[in-house]
Amino acid sequence: MATANPEAGRRAVREPRRSAPEAHRVAGDDRTSPRASGNDARRYAMLPEPFPMRRGGVLHAARVAYETWGELSAQRDNAILLFTGLSPSAHAASSATDPSDGWWEGMIGPGCALDTNRYHVVCVNSLGSCFGSTGPASIDPASGTPYRVTFPDLSVEDIARAGRETLASLGIQRAHTIVGPSLGGMVVLAYLAQFPGGTRNVVSISGTAAASPFAIALRSIQREAILRDPDWRGGSYTSEAPPETGMRIARKLGMMTYRSAAEWRQRFGREPAVRELEDAGPFGPEFAIQSYLEAHARRFVRAFDPNCYLYLSRAMDRFDLAEHGESIEAVLARSRIERALVIGVESDLLFPLDEQRTLADALARAGAATTFAPLDCIEGHDSFLIDLERFGSEIARFLA
């Protein structure tokens, strides 16, 4: 079985936690998007021509946006490949080119958990997203118009393979470590399944080997909210009139599962709504928690493309690591990884702790020296964006 870190779940007396600014606690905030920044550190890896998709169809002239930090060693053996959750860009941390805070600011840099004095960190924007990588919002070279819903079916495996091709474009054949939170935690498993020997180590954060019925049900309702918005127009909405109502509802539903009831009770209680939202009709927001959800939903509508959201969300539902072999253990054994770190959060409603424990045990049975770190953070699934001290300590210890 996986070795549990005995310190991981304890809340000892400690200095205040280092937390990401509130704007970066919700991945996909427009302030973390390169589209809203005057500086742009993105680079682009062209994918093989054509790029076949796992569920059928091909992409032409496809690319992946990525950013890097730290120097690649002469042996090209110190690369850390970072996959993201559903909505972030590749801008995970500030750099000289783009000094704005990234979505994982404080986790990447000299002396940080992903220590750029030792490692070359590569963060990719997911294939299918809207922050530079080819996705439904991109121009289809065959028609000269956006793909929209003609984009081929997207899979988690496609995202992993695009990340692999990004490393190959840099002359990196084997990663030192691949890291992924949330959707990224699923992508790293797809990477292991498709590219045996492609990495020495893996860090899976609040991911899963297969979407649970609860998660599938939630995401299906989120997609339905978008699809039933009249402004979706079969995917042919305009930038001036996107399916805003559907996106706002989808985001609010997501936020309810990304955090925890205990945190919101402590943080908001029954405080009144912010003044500018109090007059939003006879049934407008009355409580602070409603104001919080509305503010985040409005930012998300400005930041993220609805069709990209639909494709990425469905890809998460469809992922099942067991499809790659007779058992999950057999798939992981073929990956030939040396060490694994699996981090889960007790208050995570979306990717429960028992899923992390099951994954850690499977990795251990597959032969990887595995550490399981169950954390009792109060912030739910989004804890990896907020409780940087404890997540950083676990990752730094693993990479030491």
N, C-alpha and C positions, 0 to 999 in steps of 0.2 A: 504494500500500500504506500501511498504518498506520505512523505514526512511532513507533518504539520509544524509550522513555525510556532513554538510555544508563546512567543511574545506578540504574535500578530493580532490576537483578539483582545488584548488587554488595553484598558484605558488607564494608564498610570498618570500621576501628576506630571505635567509637562509644560513646556513653553507654549504659547499660543501657536496654533497651526498656521503654516503658510498656505494661504488659499489663493486661488486665481481670482482676479477681479470678477465681480458679478456678471459683467458683459461676456466673460468667457466661460461661465459655468453652463451656459446653454449653447451647445455646439451649433454652428450655423448662424449665429448672430451676425448681422451685416457688418458690424465693426471688426470682425475677424476675417472678413472676406476680402481677397485681393481686389475684387471689383470696386471696393469702397476705399482702397488705400492708394495714396499717390505713389508709393514705392511698390515694386514688385520683384520679389526674389525668386519667382517661379522659373524653372527650366522645364524643358519638354523632351520626353522620350517618345520617338516614333515607334509604333508597334509594327510587327511583321506584316507584310502586305501579301495577301489579305490576312485579316485577323479573324479566324473562325470562332464563333461563339458556341458554348457548350450545348445549348438547347436549340441550335439551328441558326442559320444566317451567318453573315460575315460583315465585318467592318472594313472600310477602305480608308486609307490615309488617317488612321486613328492614332491618337496620342494620349500620353499620360502626363499631367502636370505634377511636378515634385519640387521640393526644396531640400537643401542639404546644410549640415552644420558639422564642423570638425574636418580634419584632414584624412583622406584615404591613405592607408599605409602602402608602402612600396609593394608589399606582398598581396595587397587588396584583400586582407583577411580580417579587417576590423569594422565591417559595415553592419550597422543595425538598420533593418528595414521596418518602418513604422506604418501600419495601416490605421485608418481612422474609424470613428463611428459613422453613423449614417450621413450626417450633414456637414462635418467640417471640411475646410480646405486643406491644402498641404502646408499652410502656414501654422505650424505647430509652435514655433518659438521665434523670437526676434533675432535679427541678424544685422550685420553692417549695412546690407542692401535694403532691408526692410526692418527698421527698428521698432515697428509697432508690435505690441504684445500678441503672441500666438495663442491658440486654444489650449496648449499645454505649457504655457510659460512657467518657468521655474523648474521644469522637469528635464529640459534639454539645455546644455551649456557647460562651461568649464566647472568641474566639481559637482555638477548636478547628477541626478540618478542616471540619466543617459549622458555620460561624461564626455564632452567633446575634446577633452585633452587626451582621451584614449580611443574614442570611437568616431567613426564617420556615420552620422545619422542621416538617413534618407526617409523623408515622409512623402507618401504619395496621396494625391487626391484620387479617390476611387473612380475607376472606370464606371460610367453611368452618372457621374455627378455633374455639377454645373460650374465648377471653379477651375476650369482650364482643361480637364480631361474630357475625352469624347463621351458624349451622352445624348439623351433625347433632345436637349436644347441646342446641340451642335448642328452645323450645316452638313447635310448629306451631300457628298460630292457628286452623286449621281443626278440629283435634282436641283441643287443649288438653293434648297430651302431647308429649314430645320427638320430633323428626323421626326420629332414629336412621337406619336405612337407607332410609327413605322420602324422605330429603333428595334433591333432584334431583342428577343428575350434575354434578359440579363441574369447571370447567376453569380453567386459568391465565388465560384471557381474562376469565372472570367476576371473578377477583380484581383484574385490572387495571381493569376497568370500575367495580368498586366503589370503587377508589381514585380514579378520575376523578370519580365522583359525590361523593366526599368533598370534593375540591377545589371542585367546583361549589357545594356547600352553603356554602362559605366565600366565595363570590363570586370564585373564582379560575378564570379561563378558560384560562390558559396557564401551565404551571409554568416556573420558571427552569431547574430540573434535576430529573430523576427518578433515584433511586439504588436499587439493589437487589443484595444478595448472595445467592448460592445460588438457592433458589426465587425470591427477589426479582429475581435476575438474569434469570430467564426471564420474570417478570412485566413488567419494564420493556420487554422486546422485544414482548410482547403489547400493551402500552400504545402503543408506536410504531406497531404494525400497525393498531390500531383507531382511533387518534386522530391522524391526520396534523396536524402543526402544534400538537399539544397540549403540547409542551415544546421549549425551546430546546436543551437539553443532556441527555446521558444518561451515567450511570456504571454500568457492568455489572461486578459483582465475582463471579468464579468461577461464572458462569452458563453457559447454553448455548442455542443456537437449536433444539435438539431433543435429547431424551434419548438417550443411547447405549445399545447393547445391554447393556453391563456394568451401567450404572445401573439399567436396567429389570429385569435379572435380580436384582440385589441387592434392589431395593424389592419385587419380587414375592415373594421369600423372606420378607422382613420382614412383608408382609401375610399370607402364609400362616401364619406363626407365630401371628399374632393370630387368624386365622380358624379355625385348628385347635385353639385353646385351648377346652376345653369350657365355660369360663366366658364366652366371647363370646356364646353363646346366640342366634346369629342376629342379633346387634346389640342384643339386649334385656337386656344385663347390668345389674346394679344398681351403684350407687356403692359399696356395701359389698363387693361381690364382682365386680370388674372382671376381664377376662382378663389377670391380672397376669403369669403366666408368659409368655404370648405377647408382651406389651408389653416385658418385660424382655429377651427374646431379640431382638426387633426392635431395641431400642435398642442392645444390645451389638453387633449386626451393623452398625448405623449408625456407632457410635463407631469401629469398626475402619476404616471408610473416611473418616471425618471427620479423622482424624489420620494420622500416618505411622509406618512401622516404624522409621525412623531416630530420630524423636523418642522413641519408646517405648524403644528400645535405650539411648538416652542417659539417659532419665529414670528408667526402672525397672530395667533390666538383669535380673538374676535374683533380685532382692530378695524376701524372703518376704512372704506375705499378712499383712494386718493381723490382729491377734490375735482380734478378735471374729468373724472369718470363718473362722478356722482349723479350727473344730470343726463345720463345716456338713456332717457326714456323711463317709463314707469317701472320697468323690470331691469333697469341697469344695475351695474355692480354696487353692492352695499358694503362689502367687506374687503379688507386688504388683500386677501388671497385671490379674490376675483380680479383686482387691479393688477396683481403680479402676473397672473395667467394672461390677461389681456395685453399687457405691455410686451411680454415675450412673444405672444402670438403675432402681434403687429410687426415686430422686428423680423420674425421668421418669414412672413409673407414677402417682405422686401428683399430678403436674402436668398431664398431658395426657390428653384424652379419646380412647379407642381408635378410635371411629368417625370422629372428626375426622381422626385420623392416617391412616386408610384412605383417606378421600376426598382429602386433600391429596396423599398419596403417589401415588395413581393419576393425579391431575391432572398431576403432574410427568411421569409416563411418557408421557402422551398428547400433551403439547405438542409442536408442530412448527410453527415460524414459517413454513415454506414453504407451509403450507396457506392462507396469506393472499395468495398471488400466484404468478405464474409462476416466480419465483426469490426467494431471500432478499434479493439485492441490490435487486430491484425493490420489494419490500416496504419495505425500509429507505429507499430513495430517496423513496418517497411520504411518508415520515414528516416530511421537511423539517427534520430536526434540523441544528443548526449545528456542534456539537462533540460528541465522544464520548471517553470514557475507558474502556478495558477493562483490568481487572486480573486476572491469573491467577497461580497458584502452581505452581512446578515439582514440588512433592511432593504435589500434589492428585491423589488416586487416583479420586475420584468425578467431578470435572469437569476432565479433564486440560488441561494448558496448550495443547495443540494446538487444542482447541476454542475457547479464548479467542483464540488467534492467528487462527484462521479467521474468527471473528466480527469481530475488529478489521479484518481485510482487507476483509470484506464491507461494513462501515460506511464505510471509506475509499472503496471503489469506488462506494458510493452517494452520495458527495459530502460526507460529514461530515469535518471536520478531526479526525482520530482519533489518539489517543495510546494505544499498547499498552505496558503495564507488567508485564513478567514478573518475579515476585519469587521468590527462592530460599529462602523461609521453610521451616523444617523441620517446621512444625506441620500441614501438609497442608491439607485443605479448610477447616478451622476457623481458619486463620491470620488471617482478617479479624476474628475475635473476640479474637485474642491479640496479634498483632504490630501494635499500634495505631500505633506510631511510623512504620513504613514505609507502611502503608496510609493513615494520616493525612497523611503527607507527599505522597503521590501525589494524593490528593483535594484537599488544600489548594492544591497547585500548579496543579491543573486549574481550580479555582474562583477563583484569584487574579485 
